Amino acid sequence: MVDLPQSVLFCCDHNAVRSPMAEGLMKQFYGMDTYVQSAGVMSDMDIDGFSIAVCKEMGVELSRHRSRSFDEMSELGDELSSFDLIVALSPTSQKKALDLTKFYSLTVEYWPIIDPTGIGDIREEKLQSYRQARDQIAAKITEKFGPPKGA
């Protein structure tokens, strides 16, 4: 088992698809051992219904998630400098995280996770693309932090 960081921030473009999935999966896998949050470059979208659906298949509840941006984080009491690890799930969020943390000694990693939002024409195709993103995130989390508690 890899030592878990004390705190992790997952980020993507809108905090509506990939980063909420990562936050939910991390909490599901490791419980309260790590403080986990997520944010987006923008918070102009609500949590995506397909993200809610595919995470629910794994017992992860996302329906109460409220999207927030990097800027809103500090208003809510979370400072970027307090996180041990920031995981960017999109190129745009990686750039923003690096810009915002250039004076802090913390790690920013980039995990290239597909953006499922434009893939598929019918519901089942869309769900399949969201499952692919979810499964990519789950695989990266367990690769980085080890098997989930109780696995």
Secondary structure, 3 states (H helix, E strand, C coil): CCCCCCEEEEEECCCCCHHHHHHHHHHHHHHHHCEEEEEECCCCCCCCHHHHHHHHCCCCCCCCCCCCEHHHHHHCCCCHHHCCEEEECCHHHHHHHHHHCCCCCCEEEECCCCCHHHCCCCHHHHHHHHHHHHHHHHHHHHHHHCCCCCC
